[in-house]
Amino acid sequence: MTLVTRREAVKAAAAVAAGMVGAAPAPTAPATAAPAVRRGRTARIRFGVIGINHAHIYGQVAATIRGGGEPVSYFAAEEHLRAEFARRFPRIRLARDEREILEDASIQLVLSSIVPDQRAPLGIRVMQHGKDYMADKPGITTLDQLAEVRRVQAATGRIYSIMYSERFESRATVRAGDLVHAGAIGDVIQTVGLGPHRINPPSRPEWFWDPARYGGILCDIASHQFDQFLFLTGSTRAEVVAAQVGNFHNPEHPAFQDFGDALVRGNGGTGYIRVDWFTPAGLPTWGDTRLTILGTAGYIEVRKNVDIGGRPGGDHLFLTDGSGVRRIDCGDVALPYGERLVDDVLNRTETAMSQAHCFLATELALLAQQQARKL
């Protein structure tokens, strides 16, 4: 097995694509401090934060700052969450309430990781105040919420974006997308997305255990995998073929779901998704998240957080094709979501993620959750 540099990988992928006819959309550890806008550059937009109930907010803020956003103010109802946010982002001002941010005409974008069932109602208020919105996943927890978000988004023309960190904050997944779309493995046939997580019950708030609050395991965790399925197969239409959920090891929380899987079929390929809360204590990270992409000319495997074979760190990508098996270095891959979203706010474009993709990925997760057989 040989190590391939970024330049060699891109060159190889481009060569494959050139020979084709018609070649054509984990959470990282929270940052300890806000990255500064690069010296000498003027901030391109100003943004606020409302609701910080999940630690994904730290990645959301960091990505927006990397993209040229200037954080202005934040609000959270929970004092203990405010203290931690202030420690990590000491230069962001605490607002008196949500309204102060919504009515600040200088703020163009609002970020949120509020409790999941509150994300869509907040996003609706944000759009109705003439601002764009970036939610943590799951960005919407019911089909009724989705219908209302679609209606308001169409009426206002604002952006409703969901930060799928397992794609947007994973360098190996970004590289895999580049290779797939350059034709490196031919036409995509299937994606297999595995999203195991560590549960750590003492750290979890009460809402974590209530499917009415977090949406259920396929709505919540598997939203990442539905997003990646659409992105990598290029599907613009899709259906849930089968889904199931279960509670195998948390009897003290009988409504909770600690396992789920689903089959999905689109007009660009098929997919299998499995998510769970069974990461064992011995794994040195919160989850051995994996992605396999099968194509007509090869396949790619991404081990996002850990290589249990022994290689250190994360972002491991393996490409197997007609010429052999190669491990591709992803250490220097850029994470473009934040910059592209800022571009979209300024230019009214859809380069970070199309609105249709955002809503379809959400719809698939919600339909899978609704249709799931209980094991």
N, C-alpha and C positions, 0 to 999 in steps of 0.2 A: 504494500500500500504506500503510495507516495503523497506528499504534501503539495498542494497546488496553491500558488499565490493568487491574489485577487485579479491581477492583470491577466494571468494565464487563463483563469476561469472565465472571465468576461470575453477574452479573445476566442476561447474554444466555443462558448455559447453562441457568440456572434457568427462563427463559422458554420455551426450547425444550422442556425436560423437562415443564413444566406442561401443554403442549399434547399430550403423548403419552399413549397408553393403555398402562398397564402398564410404564412406564419403571422400570427397576430403580434377585479378585483378580488412571556410569563411575567405575570407581573414582575417587573424588576424590583430589586430592593429599593425602598424609598430613599431619595436623596437626603443627605444630611444638611444641605444648605442650598439656597437658590442659586443656580448658575447666573452670573451676570450677563447682561447683553454685552456683546463684544465691544471693547473700548473703541471709541471713534465712530461707532454706529449709532444712529438715532433709532429709538424704538419705533417700530412700524405700526403697532396698534397698542391700545391700552385694554387691560382685561381685569375682571373681578372674579371672586370665588364665593359661592354660596353653598354651604353644606360640605362637611369634610368627614363624613362618617366611615369612609373606607380609605385605607392608606394609599390607594391608587392615586389619590389627589396629588401626592407629591410628584409622581411621574407625569401627571397631566400638567402641573404647573411648570415643571422643568422642561417638558417638551415645548410648551408655548413660549417660554423665555428663550430657548434655543432658536425658535423660529422668528424671533424679533419682537415678541410681546413684552410689554411693560406691565407688571402687576401693580394694581392701584390699591385695592382694598379687598377684604374678605369678611364674611359673617358666618358664624356657626352658633347654634343655640346652646351647645354643650360646652361648659367651661373647661372641662378636662381636655377636650379636643382642641379648643382654642389655645391652651397653654402649649401643647406639643407643636401645633402649627406655627405659633409665634417663635418658638425656639428654632425651628428649622428655617423659617422665612421671616427673620426679624424686621425686614424693611417693608413688609406688606402691612398696611394700616388696617386695624379692626374697625369695621363699620358699625354704626349703632343698630342697624337692622337690615333685613333684606331689601327694603324699599330704597334705602340710601344708595345701594348699588344699582338697582333697576332704574332709578331715576337720574343717575349720573350720566349726563349726555356725552361725557368724554370716554366712557367705557363702551367698547364695541363687541366684546366677547365675554361670556360668563362660563366658568367651569364649575362642575359640581360632582361630588361623590356622596351626596346626601343618601339617606336610607333608600334602597332601590324603588319602593313603591311611590316615593315622592319625586323621583327624577323627572318623569314625564310631566306631572302638573307644574313643577318648577320650570321646565323647559318651555312649556306653553306660556307661562307668565313672562319669561325672558323674551321670547319671540314677539309677544304682544307689546313689549316695550321697545321694539325695534332693534334688538340685539341678537347676535348669533350665540350658539350654545354648544358646549362640549360636555357630554355626560360620561361618567364612568359606565362600564357595563354592569348589569344589564341596564340599558338606557330607558327601557319601557317594560312593564311587567304584566300587562293584560292586553288583550286584543281591543277592548274598548278604548284603553289609553292610546294604543297605536292609531286607531281610527281618528281620534281627536287630534293627535299630534300631526298626522298627515293633513288634516283639514286646516289647521292653523299654519302649518309650514307653507302650504300652497297659497293660503290667503296673504301671508306676510312676506313671502319670498326670503325668509331668513334661513340660516343654516342650522340644522339639527344633526350634530355629529356625535358618534359614540366612539370613545377611545378604547379600541380593542388592543390592549397592551401586549397580548401574546403574539400579535402580528406587528404592530407599530413599534413596540419597544424591544423586539427580538431581532438582532442583527442577522442571525442565521435564517430567520424566516423572510426577512426583507431580501436577502441574497437568493433564497430559494425562489421567491417570486420573480426576481430578475431573470434567473436561469430558465424557469418555466416559460415565461413570456418571450424569451429569446429563442425558444424551441429546443433547448438542450436535451429534453427527454421525449421529443415528439409531441403528439397530441395527448393531453391528459385523459386518463380513463377513470381514475379513482383517487380520492384523498382519504387517508385514515388519520384522524386526529384524536389523540389521547390526552386527557387533561386531569391527571390525578392531583389531589391537593392534601395538605396536612390539616387536620381539623383543630387540634389544640383547644379543647372546649373551654378551659378557664379564661381564655382571651376573647371569647366571643360574646357580643351583646345579645340581649334577648331577641331582637328582631332577626338575628341570624338563623334561629331555629324555626321560624314561622314562614311557610311557603307563601302566605298571603303578603308578606312584607318583601321577601327576596325573589319571589316569582317561581320558585321550584328549581331543581338542579339543572334541568335542560334549558330553562330560560336564563339562568344565572351563568354557571360555568360554561356550559356548552355554547353560549352565544359566541364565544371566541372561535369555536370550531366551525359553526355555521358561517361565520364571516370568512374564515380561511377557505372553506369549501367553495364558496361563490367566487372569491378572488382568484383562486388557483385554477378552477375549471372554466372560468369566464362565463359561468351560467347567469343568465338574466331572468330565467324562469326555473322554478324548482318546486318539488313536493316532498313531503315527509312520507316515506313508505311504511315505516314502523318505528315505534318508540316504546321504551319501558323504563320505569323508575322503581326504586325500592329503598327500604330502610332495613339494613342488615345488622347494624351494630350500635344503634342509638335508641334503645327502647325507652329511655327516660324522656325522649322528645319524639313521641309517636308520629307526629305529622312531618317530621324532617325527612329529607331524602338524601341518602349518602351514596347512592349509585344511580346512574342513568346511562342509557345508550340509545342510539337512533340510526336508522338508515335513511338516506336522502338521495333523491335523483333529480338532476337538472338537465337543461338542454346543452350543457357542456361537459357532463360527466356525472359520476356517482360518488357517494361518500358514506363513510362509516364514522361514527362519533361515539367515544366512551369517556365519561367523566365520573369521578368518584372522590370520596374523602378518606382514602385508605393509604396515604403515604406513611410508611412505617418510620418509627423514630430513628432508625439507623441510617436513613438517607440524609446526606449532608445538605439538603435543600428542601424547599416546601413541596416540590413535586417533580417527578421525572416526566415532564411534558414532551410528547413526541409528535412528529408529523411525518407521514410517508405519502409521497406523491408518485403514483404509478403512471407511466406514459408508454406510448407505443414504441419508443426507442430507448427506454431506460427508466430508472427511478431515482428519487431523491429521498433521503431520510434526514430529518432534522431532530437532534436531541438538544432541546432548548436550554435546559438548566444544568444538566449533569450528564457525563458519560460514565455509566456504571462499569465500563470496561477499563477505566483507570485514567483517562486523559483528564487533566485538571480543567477547571472552569466550565463555562457554558458555551452556547452558540456553536455546537458541533454540526457540521453539514457533510454528508457523504453522497457522492454522485456516482451511480453505477450505470454505465452505458456500453456500447459496443467496443470501446477501447480499453475498458478496465474499470477499476474501483479507485476513486480518489477522494481524499478528505480535503475540503476546501476551507481555507482560513477566512473567517468572517470578522476578524478583529477590527478591521478598518472600514467596515461597512457603515455608511451614514444612515441615520434614522430620519427620514424626510417628513414624517407626518406633521410635526409642529410647524415647520416652515411652510409646507403646502397649505395647511389650514389657515395660517396667517395670510398667505397669498389669496386664498379663497375669500376671506373676510374683506380684503382690500379690493379684489378684482371681480367679486361675485361669480367665481368659477367653481368647479368641482374637482380639483386636482388631488385633494387628500383622500376623498372617498365620495363617490356620487351619492346623492340623496336617495336615488332608487336602490342602490346597493345597501345603504344603511337600513332602509325600511324593510327590504326583502330579507336580509339576514335576521332582523328582529322578528319578522313575521314567521319565518321557519322555526326559530327557537320557541316562539309562543305556541305555534301549532303543534310542535313535537310535545311540548309540555301538556297541552290540552288533550292530545290524543294518547298519551302514554299509558300503557297498561301497568298497573301496580303489581309488583312482584311480591 
